[in-house]
Amino acid sequence: MASGERIIVLGGDGFCGWPTSLRLSREGYDVIIVDNLSRRKIDIELGCESLTPIQPLERRLRRWRELTGRTIEHHHLNIAEDYADLAALIAKIKPKAIVHFAEQRAAPYSMKSPRHKRYTVDNNINGTHNVLCAIVESGLDIHLVHLGTMGVYGYGTAGMSIPEGYLTVKVDIDGVDREIEIPYPPHPGSIYHMTKTLDALLFYYYNKNDDVRVTDLHQGVVWGTNTDDTMLHPDLINRFDWEGDYGTVLNRFLVQAAVGHPLTVYGSGGQTRAFTFAIRSAAFSWPSSTRR
Ligand SMILES: NC(=O)c1ccc[n+]([C@@H]2O[C@H](COP(=O)([O-])OP(=O)(O)OC[C@H]3O[C@@H](n4cnc5c(N)ncnc54)[C@H](O)[C@@H]3O)[C@@H](O)[C@H]2O)c1
């Protein structure tokens, strides 16, 4: 993909979306963030905040422009509810790709009450479907990149390594063995993980029916806080969630160890998980005048 092309980052104010937006902007793409700031409102609901002092999005974007001369736009849209605005934006921007991070992403939060379950399903499923529907309505060849989670497979497996891509299985059709390809069977353990398995089905359908190009990554916990881009200035710092709903296991262990609290282990403690160190990016050189 050539620089100067446009990329929409849905959820670009969040933990993964913010450093991704800066990285793409630095590489020369015109980045358009769509975010309804719902994650910041959930901090207020839960009475907690990021351990790092994250700045309001408009201030972050202003600082980025001052330091690099590069503009990142922000559109305050709820992708699960504002379909007409989302479709109009996609048609106007004509992005080469859309990176989709805009979901409620905490399994514990999704299980707190019927309201939280319904919010997570409404937000995540309607949001993903609206994006797919708007891509088709635009008539454009837009590559959709989505972050799923390995949690869709549950904690057990069928006694085998989970294969990349599809699984070839033999089925008996009218007494004849046929080979077919299926996605690896999902086994979600929370409402949040269930929304990710439903996302995958929506992607499968829209790819098959409408040729929408989709990359759905089912990786493990993403950890790390800052990148070379966010470290250019304190106003660009990324969020660090540490509490019981949004703080993932490494962050919680780090904070507990720092204050001398025993590490809180869920269940038997025998779970295994993959961790993706995705946040601190590879070394690169900014002009020294832009470094702080
Ligand atoms: N953080 C991880 O370890 C991890 C691991 C696996 C998968 N993921 C996935 O990556 C994605 C991003 O995760 P994150 O950790 O950056 O989460 P996050 O909560 O920090 O960021 C999500 C952003 O999306 C926005 N958003 C949510 N719903 C929206 C809506 N309807 N309209 C517009 N904006 C909306 C929020 O305001 C927030 O800024 C999620 O889909 C998550 O499931 C994250």
The ligand as an SDF file (V2000), in Angstrom:
LIG
                    3D

 44 48  0  0  0  0  0  0  0  0999 V2000
   -6.1110   -5.2750   24.6710 N   0  0  0  0  0  0  0  0  0  0  0  0
   -5.9430   -6.5700   24.4470 C   0  0  0  0  0  0  0  0  0  0  0  0
   -5.1640   -7.2560   25.1010 O   0  0  0  0  0  0  0  0  0  0  0  0
   -6.7370   -7.2420   23.3460 C   0  0  0  0  0  0  0  0  0  0  0  0
   -6.5600   -8.6100   23.1530 C   0  0  0  0  0  0  0  0  0  0  0  0
   -7.3020   -9.2400   22.1630 C   0  0  0  0  0  0  0  0  0  0  0  0
   -8.1780   -8.5130   21.3790 C   0  0  0  0  0  0  0  0  0  0  0  0
   -8.3320   -7.1850   21.5970 N   0  0  0  0  0  0  0  0  0  0  0  0
   -9.3150   -6.4720   20.7780 C   0  0  0  0  0  0  0  0  0  0  0  0
   -8.7570   -5.2990   20.2300 O   0  0  0  0  0  0  0  0  0  0  0  0
   -9.7540   -4.2810   20.1650 C   0  0  0  0  0  0  0  0  0  0  0  0
   -9.2450   -3.0330   20.8580 C   0  0  0  0  0  0  0  0  0  0  0  0
   -8.9350   -3.3500   22.2150 O   0  0  0  0  0  0  0  0  0  0  0  0
   -8.3830   -2.2360   23.2000 P   0  0  0  0  0  0  0  0  0  0  0  0
   -7.6530   -2.9620   24.2690 O   0  0  0  0  0  0  0  0  0  0  0  0
   -7.7110   -1.1750   22.4120 O   0  0  0  0  0  0  0  0  0  0  0  0
   -9.7740   -1.6890   23.8150 O   0  0  0  0  0  0  0  0  0  0  0  0
  -10.1390   -0.2160   24.2980 P   0  0  0  0  0  0  0  0  0  0  0  0
  -11.4090   -0.3550   25.0820 O   0  0  0  0  0  0  0  0  0  0  0  0
   -8.9760    0.4490   24.9470 O   0  0  0  0  0  0  0  0  0  0  0  0
  -10.4480    0.5560   22.9160 O   0  0  0  0  0  0  0  0  0  0  0  0
  -11.6340    0.4110   22.1950 C   0  0  0  0  0  0  0  0  0  0  0  0
  -12.0140    1.8040   21.6590 C   0  0  0  0  0  0  0  0  0  0  0  0
  -13.1940    1.6670   20.8650 O   0  0  0  0  0  0  0  0  0  0  0  0
  -14.1070    2.7120   21.2080 C   0  0  0  0  0  0  0  0  0  0  0  0
  -15.4650    2.1920   20.9320 N   0  0  0  0  0  0  0  0  0  0  0  0
  -16.0760    1.1370   21.5200 C   0  0  0  0  0  0  0  0  0  0  0  0
  -17.3040    0.9800   21.0030 N   0  0  0  0  0  0  0  0  0  0  0  0
  -17.4620    1.9540   20.0640 C   0  0  0  0  0  0  0  0  0  0  0  0
  -18.5370    2.3060   19.1950 C   0  0  0  0  0  0  0  0  0  0  0  0
  -19.6990    1.6400   19.1910 N   0  0  0  0  0  0  0  0  0  0  0  0
  -18.3550    3.3510   18.3350 N   0  0  0  0  0  0  0  0  0  0  0  0
  -17.1810    4.0340   18.3140 C   0  0  0  0  0  0  0  0  0  0  0  0
  -16.1400    3.7630   19.1370 N   0  0  0  0  0  0  0  0  0  0  0  0
  -16.2920    2.7150   20.0020 C   0  0  0  0  0  0  0  0  0  0  0  0
  -13.8380    3.0160   22.6800 C   0  0  0  0  0  0  0  0  0  0  0  0
  -14.2230    4.3160   23.0650 O   0  0  0  0  0  0  0  0  0  0  0  0
  -12.3250    2.7980   22.7910 C   0  0  0  0  0  0  0  0  0  0  0  0
  -11.6000    3.9920   22.5910 O   0  0  0  0  0  0  0  0  0  0  0  0
  -11.0190   -4.8610   20.8070 C   0  0  0  0  0  0  0  0  0  0  0  0
  -11.8870   -5.3450   19.8020 O   0  0  0  0  0  0  0  0  0  0  0  0
  -10.4840   -6.0080   21.6200 C   0  0  0  0  0  0  0  0  0  0  0  0
  -11.4490   -7.0260   21.7730 O   0  0  0  0  0  0  0  0  0  0  0  0
   -7.6210   -6.5250   22.5630 C   0  0  0  0  0  0  0  0  0  0  0  0
  1  2  1  0
  2  3  2  0
  2  4  1  0
  4  5  1  0
  4 44  2  0
  5  6  2  0
  6  7  1  0
  7  8  2  0
  8  9  1  0
  8 44  1  0
  9 10  1  0
  9 42  1  0
 10 11  1  0
 11 12  1  0
 11 40  1  0
 12 13  1  0
 13 14  1  0
 14 15  2  0
 14 16  1  0
 14 17  1  0
 17 18  1  0
 18 19  2  0
 18 20  1  0
 18 21  1  0
 21 22  1  0
 22 23  1  0
 23 24  1  0
 23 38  1  0
 24 25  1  0
 25 26  1  0
 25 36  1  0
 26 27  1  0
 26 35  1  0
 27 28  2  0
 28 29  1  0
 29 30  1  0
 29 35  2  0
 30 31  1  0
 30 32  2  0
 32 33  1  0
 33 34  2  0
 34 35  1  0
 36 37  1  0
 36 38  1  0
 38 39  1  0
 40 41  1  0
 40 42  1  0
 42 43  1  0
M  CHG  2   8   1  16  -1
M  END
$$$$
